[in-house]
Amino acid sequence: MADHGGEACKQVDSGMTRVFGLFGKRWTGLIVATLMPGPVHFADLRRAIPGISERMLSDRLVELGSAGLVVREVDAGPPLRVAYRLSRAGLALEPALKELARWAETYLGDGGQCPERFRD
């Protein structure tokens, strides 16, 4: 066990706690990434994220809307269609998401494991 010289462990930053409280949920990051280029209709959003159910997509969109990151827009139609887009706050995540994507390309293999050469 490492000796920390009696120094107490620091508590997790409250900002990181809030970020991962929202983005630590399955599908949330993928939804935001899918909305980054512009508004997407619900059905198209569901097709863009394989494996997500309608119910889960709806729940995550409500959460993201409540957090102020996603805006729901109703197209009067006919037919009546609902589209979602990122708010200014949601769009501000773009640099962070691009950096995470670059990190994954370098440090995560196809199986989600860090290659042996980076494990030192």
Secondary structure, 3 states (H helix, E strand, C coil): CCCCCCCCCCCCCHHHHHHHHHHCCCCHHHHHHHHCCCCEEHHHHHHHCCCCCHHHHHHHHHHHHHCCCEEEEEECCCCCEEEEEECHHHHCCHHHHHHHHHHHHHHCCCCCCCCHHHCC
